[in-house]
Structures are given as structure tokens and as C-alpha cells.
Amino acid sequence: DQNVPNPFAESTVINFNIPTDFTKAQIIFNAADGKVIKVVDVTEKGEGHLNVFANDLSNGMYSYSLIIDGKVVATKKMVKQN
């Protein structure tokens, strides 16, 4: 799902729902230039959430993708601002 709140200053939450029959799931964060800035392995099945903290991010637009078994399931944009 889309992160809430968006835009965010301090932190934001990404909710997701992972099928029960997966081998590997990840959320990959990219900077505006496409550079991968963080990869988070998701081990829980079903509904879950990920807290994202802005202390390592500069202001700007980022994208994140949910990847399950090597396939991009969804990609969303998030904005970090003060």
C-alpha cells in the first residue's frame, strides 16, 4: 500500500499483504536517480507493516517496490520533506 503519511518528515509506515506461498519477499527503496538505497527482507506472511524513519534520508522523492519471488508486485513513490 501507499506509505502513510506521504509526504513525511520524521517517519512513515508502509502496509503490505504477502501471499502465504512465497519463497522470498523484499521491499527495495530507490533514490530519485534509481540507485538502490536499502533492501529489506520480508519474512512474515499475510498482512504486515514496515516503519521507515527519515533520519538517513534527505528531502526528495523516493520509490519503493515490493518484490516477491523475483517479480515486482507494486511500486509506489514517497516524498521526504521537513
OpenMM code with the backbone's topology and positions (N, CA, C; nanometers):
from openmm import Vec3, app, unit

residues = "ASP GLN ASN VAL PRO ASN PRO PHE ALA GLU SER THR VAL ILE ASN PHE ASN ILE PRO THR ASP PHE THR LYS ALA GLN ILE ILE PHE ASN ALA ALA ASP GLY LYS VAL ILE LYS VAL VAL ASP VAL THR GLU LYS GLY GLU GLY HIS LEU ASN VAL PHE ALA ASN ASP LEU SER ASN GLY MET TYR SER TYR SER LEU ILE ILE ASP GLY LYS VAL VAL ALA THR LYS LYS MET VAL LYS GLN ASN".split()
positions = [
    Vec3(0.0837, -0.1191, 0.0000),
    Vec3(0.0000, 0.0000, 0.0000),
    Vec3(0.0876, 0.1247, 0.0000),
    Vec3(0.0252, 0.2354, -0.0249),
    Vec3(0.0952, 0.3639, -0.0203),
    Vec3(0.1365, 0.3941, 0.1226),
    Vec3(0.2557, 0.4505, 0.1385),
    Vec3(0.3012, 0.4867, 0.2729),
    Vec3(0.2159, 0.5998, 0.3300),
    Vec3(0.1992, 0.5988, 0.4621),
    Vec3(0.1186, 0.6990, 0.5319),
    Vec3(0.1986, 0.7491, 0.6510),
    Vec3(0.2151, 0.8773, 0.6734),
    Vec3(0.1729, 0.9856, 0.5835),
    Vec3(0.2699, 1.0001, 0.4660),
    Vec3(0.2231, 1.0694, 0.3640),
    Vec3(0.3051, 1.0973, 0.2467),
    Vec3(0.2624, 1.2320, 0.1904),
    Vec3(0.3451, 1.3329, 0.1918),
    Vec3(0.4851, 1.3348, 0.2338),
    Vec3(0.5013, 1.3202, 0.3850),
    Vec3(0.6248, 1.2898, 0.4268),
    Vec3(0.6533, 1.2699, 0.5683),
    Vec3(0.7797, 1.3446, 0.6068),
    Vec3(0.7939, 1.3722, 0.7366),
    Vec3(0.9123, 1.4423, 0.7856),
    Vec3(0.9974, 1.3510, 0.8732),
    Vec3(0.9358, 1.2834, 0.9696),
    Vec3(1.0111, 1.2013, 1.0659),
    Vec3(1.0045, 1.0526, 1.0329),
    Vec3(0.8829, 1.0020, 1.0112),
    Vec3(0.8665, 0.8595, 0.9819),
    Vec3(0.7379, 0.8372, 0.9038),
    Vec3(0.7288, 0.7205, 0.8436),
    Vec3(0.6117, 0.6817, 0.7669),
    Vec3(0.5963, 0.5303, 0.7775),
    Vec3(0.4779, 0.4792, 0.7475),
    Vec3(0.4501, 0.3357, 0.7584),
    Vec3(0.4019, 0.2834, 0.6235),
    Vec3(0.4585, 0.1704, 0.5841),
    Vec3(0.4146, 0.1006, 0.4627),
    Vec3(0.3454, -0.0275, 0.5073),
    Vec3(0.2179, -0.0402, 0.4721),
    Vec3(0.1433, -0.1638, 0.4993),
    Vec3(0.1494, -0.2526, 0.3760),
    Vec3(0.1538, -0.3835, 0.3972),
    Vec3(0.1609, -0.4763, 0.2849),
    Vec3(0.0889, -0.6051, 0.3198),
    Vec3(0.0603, -0.6835, 0.2163),
    Vec3(-0.0020, -0.8134, 0.2331),
    Vec3(0.0736, -0.9114, 0.1438),
    Vec3(0.1393, -1.0086, 0.2064),
    Vec3(0.2233, -1.1047, 0.1358),
    Vec3(0.1491, -1.2376, 0.1263),
    Vec3(0.1435, -1.2991, 0.0075),
    Vec3(0.0783, -1.4304, -0.0028),
    Vec3(0.1506, -1.5343, 0.0826),
    Vec3(0.0796, -1.6395, 0.1174),
    Vec3(0.1369, -1.7410, 0.2063),
    Vec3(0.2320, -1.8357, 0.1344),
    Vec3(0.2268, -1.8381, 0.0023),
    Vec3(0.3087, -1.9345, -0.0730),
    Vec3(0.4220, -1.8659, -0.1488),
    Vec3(0.5096, -1.7964, -0.0762),
    Vec3(0.6223, -1.7314, -0.1410),
    Vec3(0.7531, -1.7893, -0.0893),
    Vec3(0.8578, -1.7717, -0.1678),
    Vec3(0.9904, -1.8160, -0.1276),
    Vec3(1.0708, -1.7006, -0.0705),
    Vec3(1.0672, -1.5849, -0.1413),
    Vec3(1.1447, -1.4684, -0.0983),
    Vec3(1.0667, -1.3416, -0.1280),
    Vec3(1.0603, -1.2519, -0.0290),
    Vec3(0.9937, -1.1226, -0.0480),
    Vec3(1.0837, -1.0126, 0.0049),
    Vec3(1.0879, -0.9006, -0.0675),
    Vec3(1.1707, -0.7876, -0.0290),
    Vec3(1.0994, -0.6576, -0.0619),
    Vec3(1.1326, -0.5536, 0.0133),
    Vec3(1.0948, -0.4179, -0.0227),
    Vec3(1.2259, -0.3456, -0.0526),
    Vec3(1.2348, -0.2917, -0.1741),
    Vec3(1.3569, -0.2254, -0.2185),
    Vec3(1.3283, -0.0762, -0.2352),
    Vec3(1.4120, 0.0051, -0.1719),
    Vec3(1.3979, 0.1504, -0.1773),
    Vec3(1.4994, 0.2071, -0.2747),
    Vec3(1.4529, 0.3006, -0.3583),
    Vec3(1.5400, 0.3651, -0.4569),
    Vec3(1.5338, 0.5165, -0.4408),
    Vec3(1.6472, 0.5814, -0.4652),
    Vec3(1.6517, 0.7272, -0.4720),
    Vec3(1.5924, 0.7696, -0.6060),
    Vec3(1.5734, 0.9001, -0.6234),
    Vec3(1.5131, 0.9524, -0.7463),
    Vec3(1.5945, 0.9150, -0.8702),
    Vec3(1.7264, 0.8974, -0.8551),
    Vec3(1.8113, 0.8614, -0.9689),
    Vec3(1.8120, 0.7112, -0.9982),
    Vec3(1.7325, 0.6342, -0.9217),
    Vec3(1.7219, 0.4904, -0.9440),
    Vec3(1.8174, 0.4068, -0.8613),
    Vec3(1.9090, 0.4721, -0.7900),
    Vec3(2.0068, 0.3996, -0.7088),
    Vec3(1.9370, 0.3309, -0.5907),
    Vec3(1.9686, 0.2037, -0.5701),
    Vec3(1.9130, 0.1308, -0.4562),
    Vec3(1.9770, 0.1846, -0.3283),
    Vec3(1.8922, 0.2267, -0.2334),
    Vec3(1.9463, 0.2803, -0.1088),
    Vec3(1.9244, 0.1866, 0.0093),
    Vec3(1.8283, 0.0947, -0.0036),
    Vec3(1.8059, -0.0005, 0.1055),
    Vec3(1.7231, -0.1178, 0.0546),
    Vec3(1.7542, -0.2365, 0.1066),
    Vec3(1.6774, -0.3579, 0.0758),
    Vec3(1.6350, -0.4186, 0.2090),
    Vec3(1.5053, -0.4433, 0.2234),
    Vec3(1.4520, -0.5017, 0.3462),
    Vec3(1.3906, -0.6371, 0.3116),
    Vec3(1.4400, -0.7432, 0.3748),
    Vec3(1.3808, -0.8755, 0.3557),
    Vec3(1.2535, -0.8852, 0.4392),
    Vec3(1.1474, -0.9342, 0.3776),
    Vec3(1.0191, -0.9523, 0.4463),
    Vec3(1.0018, -1.1014, 0.4714),
    Vec3(0.9914, -1.1392, 0.5979),
    Vec3(0.9800, -1.2807, 0.6317),
    Vec3(0.8396, -1.3192, 0.6755),
    Vec3(0.7571, -1.2206, 0.7120),
    Vec3(0.6222, -1.2524, 0.7588),
    Vec3(0.5276, -1.2707, 0.6415),
    Vec3(0.4312, -1.3585, 0.6592),
    Vec3(0.3299, -1.3828, 0.5573),
    Vec3(0.2005, -1.3139, 0.5996),
    Vec3(0.1160, -1.2827, 0.5018),
    Vec3(-0.0088, -1.2134, 0.5314),
    Vec3(0.0149, -1.0645, 0.5483),
    Vec3(-0.0685, -1.0018, 0.6304),
    Vec3(-0.0591, -0.8571, 0.6493),
    Vec3(0.0567, -0.8211, 0.7404),
    Vec3(0.1237, -0.7139, 0.7068),
    Vec3(0.2345, -0.6657, 0.7878),
    Vec3(0.2584, -0.5194, 0.7605),
    Vec3(0.3561, -0.4620, 0.8293),
    Vec3(0.3904, -0.3225, 0.8048),
    Vec3(0.5390, -0.3005, 0.8280),
    Vec3(0.5889, -0.1945, 0.7696),
    Vec3(0.7284, -0.1568, 0.7821),
    Vec3(0.7348, -0.0098, 0.8186),
    Vec3(0.8036, 0.0218, 0.9275),
    Vec3(0.8245, 0.1608, 0.9663),
    Vec3(0.9504, 0.2113, 0.8962),
    Vec3(0.9387, 0.3275, 0.8344),
    Vec3(1.0519, 0.3898, 0.7660),
    Vec3(1.0822, 0.5202, 0.8384),
    Vec3(1.2065, 0.5352, 0.8805),
    Vec3(1.2481, 0.6544, 0.9533),
    Vec3(1.3324, 0.7430, 0.8626),
    Vec3(1.3111, 0.8731, 0.8728),
    Vec3(1.3698, 0.9680, 0.7788),
    Vec3(1.5089, 1.0149, 0.8171),
    Vec3(1.5640, 0.9694, 0.9283),
    Vec3(1.6918, 1.0235, 0.9748),
    Vec3(1.8055, 0.9994, 0.8757),
    Vec3(1.7971, 0.9005, 0.7890),
    Vec3(1.9027, 0.8747, 0.6910),
    Vec3(1.8695, 0.9313, 0.5525),
    Vec3(1.7557, 0.9982, 0.5394),
    Vec3(1.7111, 1.0445, 0.4081),
    Vec3(1.7159, 1.1959, 0.3974),
    Vec3(1.7586, 1.2452, 0.2828),
    Vec3(1.7499, 1.3882, 0.2571),
    Vec3(1.6133, 1.4168, 0.1945),
    Vec3(1.5747, 1.5441, 0.1920),
    Vec3(1.4470, 1.5793, 0.1310),
    Vec3(1.4461, 1.5377, -0.0152),
    Vec3(1.3326, 1.4872, -0.0617),
    Vec3(1.3210, 1.4493, -0.2016),
    Vec3(1.2249, 1.3350, -0.2226),
    Vec3(1.2190, 1.2883, -0.3464),
    Vec3(1.1282, 1.1802, -0.3827),
    Vec3(1.2047, 1.0482, -0.3873),
    Vec3(1.1396, 0.9447, -0.3394),
    Vec3(1.1946, 0.8096, -0.3384),
    Vec3(1.0878, 0.7159, -0.3915),
    Vec3(1.1278, 0.5971, -0.4321),
    Vec3(1.0308, 0.4946, -0.4694),
    Vec3(1.0642, 0.3683, -0.3919),
    Vec3(0.9632, 0.2860, -0.3749),
    Vec3(0.9845, 0.1556, -0.3117),
    Vec3(0.9024, 0.0522, -0.3860),
    Vec3(0.9604, -0.0661, -0.3963),
    Vec3(0.8961, -0.1748, -0.4701),
    Vec3(0.8870, -0.2985, -0.3830),
    Vec3(0.7727, -0.3647, -0.3893),
    Vec3(0.7551, -0.4949, -0.3251),
    Vec3(0.7870, -0.6000, -0.4299),
    Vec3(0.8841, -0.6838, -0.3992),
    Vec3(0.9279, -0.7873, -0.4919),
    Vec3(0.9072, -0.9232, -0.4255),
    Vec3(0.8301, -1.0085, -0.4922),
    Vec3(0.8018, -1.1417, -0.4398),
    Vec3(0.8513, -1.2432, -0.5418),
    Vec3(0.9410, -1.3286, -0.4965),
    Vec3(0.9998, -1.4324, -0.5817),
    Vec3(1.0508, -1.3753, -0.7144),
    Vec3(1.1196, -1.2604, -0.7055),
    Vec3(1.1829, -1.2012, -0.8215),
    Vec3(1.0935, -1.1176, -0.9108),
    Vec3(0.9645, -1.1050, -0.8775),
    Vec3(0.8712, -1.0283, -0.9602),
    Vec3(0.8276, -0.9030, -0.8846),
    Vec3(0.8287, -0.7902, -0.9539),
    Vec3(0.7825, -0.6645, -0.8941),
    Vec3(0.6306, -0.6696, -0.8870),
    Vec3(0.5770, -0.6671, -0.7643),
    Vec3(0.4334, -0.6736, -0.7427),
    Vec3(0.3725, -0.5338, -0.7440),
    Vec3(0.4437, -0.4370, -0.6846),
    Vec3(0.3943, -0.2999, -0.6787),
    Vec3(0.5106, -0.2052, -0.6561),
    Vec3(0.4987, -0.0849, -0.7119),
    Vec3(0.5963, 0.0214, -0.6890),
    Vec3(0.5190, 0.1477, -0.6546),
    Vec3(0.5625, 0.2153, -0.5483),
    Vec3(0.4984, 0.3393, -0.5035),
    Vec3(0.6054, 0.4457, -0.4844),
    Vec3(0.5604, 0.5729, -0.4825),
    Vec3(0.6511, 0.6843, -0.4569),
    Vec3(0.6229, 0.7412, -0.3188),
    Vec3(0.7298, 0.7892, -0.2537),
    Vec3(0.7125, 0.8570, -0.1269),
    Vec3(0.7998, 0.9827, -0.1262),
    Vec3(0.7556, 1.0833, -0.0524),
    Vec3(0.8249, 1.2117, -0.0506),
    Vec3(0.8678, 1.2425, 0.0907),
    Vec3(0.9966, 1.2743, 0.1077),
    Vec3(1.0518, 1.3152, 0.2371),
    Vec3(1.0687, 1.4651, 0.2328),
    Vec3(1.0075, 1.5345, 0.3293),
    Vec3(1.0244, 1.6797, 0.3397),
    Vec3(1.0177, 1.7201, 0.4847),
    Vec3(1.0757, 1.8341, 0.5144),
    Vec3(1.0723, 1.8849, 0.6529),
    Vec3(0.9392, 1.9476, 0.6839),
] * unit.nanometer
topology = app.Topology()
chain = topology.addChain("A")
for resn in residues:
    res = topology.addResidue(resn, chain)
    for name in ("N", "CA", "C"):
        topology.addAtom(name, app.Element.getBySymbol(name[0]), res)
